[in-house]
Amino acid sequence: MNGVDRVEYPKLSEAIIASGIKPGIKPSDLYEICSDAFRNNIRNVCLPTVYLDELIPVLRETGLKASTIVSFPTGLLPLEIKIMEMRFASHQNVEEVYFYPNLGNYLDNRIVEFELELSRFLEESQLIGLKQIKPIVEVDLLSNKQINELIGIFKMSGFDAVMLSFSSGLRNIRDEEMSFLKEIPKHIALEVNCRVRSVEEIIGLIEKKIGRICTVDYRIILESLAGE
């Protein structure tokens, strides 16, 4: 494949986060995700907080790095509950936490409340020694202008990275959205949570300076690479 000539396999595997975050996910699915990731040199998996405690032995044995998503998929939990979920994840040795802020506050122009949640979440993460904390933006709810504005707010609030999510990670990125990603100023690291169809699509995201791709379709990518 021409794309693999441009982006080496190790870089592809480092860019992928094997996602186990979707409605109806079963514990047996998560064990399989961890096994697939370990066998194929994918070092990062994204797991629901509810099963982290059960999967700790697997993570220790394989050396996989786990992330999780707080307040998936709406961000409508009270702030204190979100903080409790973040603390729980940290106690399970999760090094990276994504979280959904209450986007309704932003959309209703309650910017003070929106920024207060961001600052509290960041402050609490620092208190427990969690170094990687990243807000998530649901692209389907926002215009391109609003997405750019939110990225600016996150940067000013002290975040170094943000994840753009497409229907909670359950749809592909459309062509016009791919073009928009290329235009976003890279003053903050960008990651995406989406479905993917091919290695070429992942390569296209990497070339648009997307740092990592969290996807439930990681197995398709592994199969494509194995066939080359």
MOPETA-V905372 format. One line per field, one symbol per residue. ss: DSSP state (H for helix, E for strand, L for the rest). psi: psi as a letter, one per 30 degrees, with the letter a starting at -180 (. if undefined). burial: 1 if it has 9 or more other C-alpha atoms within 8 Angstrom, else 0. A space follows every 10 residues. Layout:
# MOPETA-V905372
ss: ???
psi: ???
burial: ???
This chain:
# MOPETA-V905372
ss: LHHHHHLLHH HHHHHEEEEL LLLLLLHHHH HHHHHHHHHL LLLEEELLHH HHHHHHHHHH HHLLEEEEEE LLLLLLLLHH HHHHHHHHHH HLLLLEEEEE LLHHHHHLLL HHHHHHHHHH HHHHHHHLLL LEEEEEEEHH HLLHHHHHHH HHHHHHHLLL EEEEELLLLL LELLHHHHHH HHHLLLLLEE EEELELLLHH HHHHHHHLLE EEEEELLHHH HHHHHHLL
psi: keefeejlee eeeffkjjkg jlkgkleeee eeeeeeeefg gkfkkjkkef geeefeeeee efgkkkllkk hkgfggkkee eeeeeeeeee fggkfkklkj ljfeeefggi eeeefeeeee eeeeeeeggj fjkklkkjef flleeeeeee eeeeeffgkf lkkkkjhggg llklefeeee effkkhgkkk lljlllflee eeeeeefggj eljkkfgeee eeeeeff.
burial: 0010001000 0111111111 1000100011 1011011100 0111111110 1100110110 0001111111 1000100000 0110111111 0101111111 1110110001 0001101110 1101110001 0011111110 0100001100 1011101011 1111111111 1110000101 0000000111 1111111110 1110110011 1111111101 11011000
